[in-house]
């Protein structure tokens, strides 16, 4: 079985914040972590800061809740 939840989480994030904010988040993440690594919590905070949205529910559903959520 292929693990796809990470990719599905990013897809849900893109739908929630829109293309412009989504790609700003990805660029900021790549730039900020070019020579290292980051945590999931750091990514969550960045996504909320860039998008201006509270994404707690989205990340809880896609990253922490048991089972595979329905696709967005």
Phi and psi in degrees as a GROMACS rama.xvg file:
@    title "Ramachandran Plot"
@    xaxis  label "Phi"
@    yaxis  label "Psi"
@TYPE xy
-88.89  134.125  UNK-2
-82.4388  116.824  UNK-3
-124.018  3.94471  UNK-4
-63.0068  -36.4179  UNK-5
-61.3296  -46.3727  UNK-6
-65.2126  -38.187  UNK-7
-67.0679  -33.9328  UNK-8
-63.8439  -44.6912  UNK-9
-63.7139  -37.4  UNK-10
-64.4723  -43.3922  UNK-11
-63.1579  -40.0465  UNK-12
-62.111  -44.6952  UNK-13
-60.5308  -42.0474  UNK-14
-66.8127  -33.7422  UNK-15
-75.8814  -35.2127  UNK-16
-106.535  -13.5681  UNK-17
90.0138  160.417  UNK-18
-60.8002  -45.2457  UNK-19
-59.827  -52.5075  UNK-20
-65.7193  -38.9707  UNK-21
-58.6402  -47.83  UNK-22
-73.2167  -28.3318  UNK-23
-65.4086  -40.5597  UNK-24
-60.8545  -48.808  UNK-25
-62.946  -42.1346  UNK-26
-65.0036  -43.0205  UNK-27
-63.3163  -40.7679  UNK-28
-63.3384  -48.4482  UNK-29
-63.5246  -41.0474  UNK-30
-67.0261  -43.9092  UNK-31
-72.6279  -18.7218  UNK-32
-124.24  24.5731  UNK-33
-54.2769  -42.7214  UNK-34
-109.607  24.65  UNK-35
-162.059  -146.096  UNK-36
-141.085  170.519  UNK-37
-142.531  169.752  UNK-38
-99.1481  165.275  UNK-39
-61.089  -42.1254  UNK-40
-60.6956  -38.9992  UNK-41
-64.2976  -40.457  UNK-42
-64.6364  -42.309  UNK-43
-60.2183  -45.9939  UNK-44
-63.3032  -41.3366  UNK-45
-61.6825  -46.2018  UNK-46
-60.1306  -40.895  UNK-47
-69.7022  -40.8559  UNK-48
-63.4942  -47.8754  UNK-49
-68.3682  -42.7182  UNK-50
-80.349  -23.5953  UNK-51
74.5534  16.689  UNK-52
-117.28  151.505  UNK-53
-83.5174  115.892  UNK-54
-112.121  17.8434  UNK-55
-54.8805  -46.9887  UNK-56
-63.2596  -43.8316  UNK-57
-59.901  -50.2326  UNK-58
-67.8061  -36.1075  UNK-59
-61.1298  -48.0785  UNK-60
-60.9406  -45.9884  UNK-61
-88.7887  -22.8179  UNK-62
-113.185  -30.108  UNK-63
-117.163  -23.59  UNK-64
-73.9035  143.832  UNK-65
-68.3084  154.817  UNK-66
78.8215  168.165  UNK-67
-95.8693  119.991  UNK-68
-68.5492  164.945  UNK-69
-69.6163  146.1  UNK-70
-63.0885  146.338  UNK-71
